[in-house]
């Protein structure tokens, strides 16, 4: 088997580097997801937490997108504000469950990690973000 791998590597260095990069990326993302304090939750879990645990919804989208439709009682804070520590609007919710919502569930974890470092005890990211919420025809409030 080794005798087949070495000629492949010599004949396809770019493809080999791509495979190695992909392998390293998968390991990095797996380890990072296991170490993060931010847990990804489904729409059903979010609804349960909103109704039974008084979870706070933090919408990370722009003000324009927020006005076009957001989850009931959501607070609008931009990721850059969280990064800069401008979190006075949600400071009082450090012990409450905080559910972060973005467009598609891809960016909420980074903001969640920052909130965890600021002392927020229960931080969650909504899987698939507002697009997943919309996809299940769940209600949105428009301003």
N, C-alpha and C positions, 0 to 999 in steps of 0.2 A: 504494500500500500504506500509506504514512504517513497518507494521508487517511482510511483505515479504522481505524487504530490510535488516533488521537487521540479520535474520538467514543467508541470502546469504553472508553478510559481514563476519560473524563468520565462515562460512563453506569454504569461498574462499578468504582468506586475500590477497594472491598474485595477484589474478585476480582483486580484488578491488583496490589494490595499482597501478596496471598497468592502470586501467581505470582513476584513479585520476591523475596519471602522464601524461597520454595522454591528458586529459582535460586541465591540467595546461599548457602543451606544446602548445596546439592549441591556448589558450588564449594569451600566451606569444608571439608566432609568429605573431598572428593577430595584437596585439598592436604594436609590433616592426615594422611590415610592414607599418602600418598607420603612424608611427612617423618618418620613415626614409625619408631623402631628396632624396634618389636614387629611381628613377622610372624605372620600367621594361617596355621595349618597344619591339615591334615585328620587324621582319626583314623589313617589308614594311615601318614602321615608321623610322627605322634606315636609310634606303636608301633615304627616303625623307629628313631626316635631313642632310645626307651627301651631297645631291645634292642642297638643297635650303638654308641650314643654315651653311654650311661649318663645320659640326660636325667632331670632331677628334675621330678616332677609336684607343682605347688602348687595345692591346691584352695582356692578363695576363698569357698566357701559356708559357711554357719553350721555350728557343731558338730553340731547336730541333723541337718541334711541330710547332712553328712559321714558320720555314723554309720549313716545309712540306706543308704548305698552310695557308695563312692568307688573310684577307680582304684587298683590295687595299688601299695603303697609311697608313696602320695601323702601330702604333708604338708599340714596344714590351717592356713592363715593367713588372717585376715580382711582385706579391703581397707583397713579403717580402721587396722589395725596397720601395714600397708605404708605408708599415708599418714603415719602418725606416726613411721615409721622403726624400728618394733619388728620387726626382721627377723633377729634373732640365730639363729633356727632354720635359716635358709637362707643365712646370711652366707658359709659355707664353699663355697657352690656358685656363686660369682661368675663362674668361668670355664667352668662346665658349662652345657649347654643347660637352660633352665628353661622348662617348659611350664605356663602358667597355665590353670586350668579354673574356669569358673563355671557357672551354671545353663544358660545358652543362648548363650554366646559374645558377649554384648553388653557386659560390664563389664570383661573381662580386660585390654583394651588400656590403660585408664587406670592400673591397677596396674602393668602392664608398663612404661609410660613412667616411672613413679616408680622402679621397680627399675633401669631403664637409667640413670637419673640417679644412683643409688647405686652404680654401677659394674658392674652385671651385664652381661656381654658378649653373651650369647645368650638373648634373651627371646622367647618365642613364646606365642601365644594359641590355644587349641584351638577350631577353628571349630565352632559350634553347642554348645559346652560339653558338660556331662554329659548333656544331653538328646539330643544327637547321638550320643554314645557309646552311650547306652542304645538309641537308635533302630537302631543296627547290631548290637544284641545282643552287645556286647563285655562282658567280665567286670567285675563290680564286687565289692568286698570290703565286707562288712557287719560292723559292730562291735556 
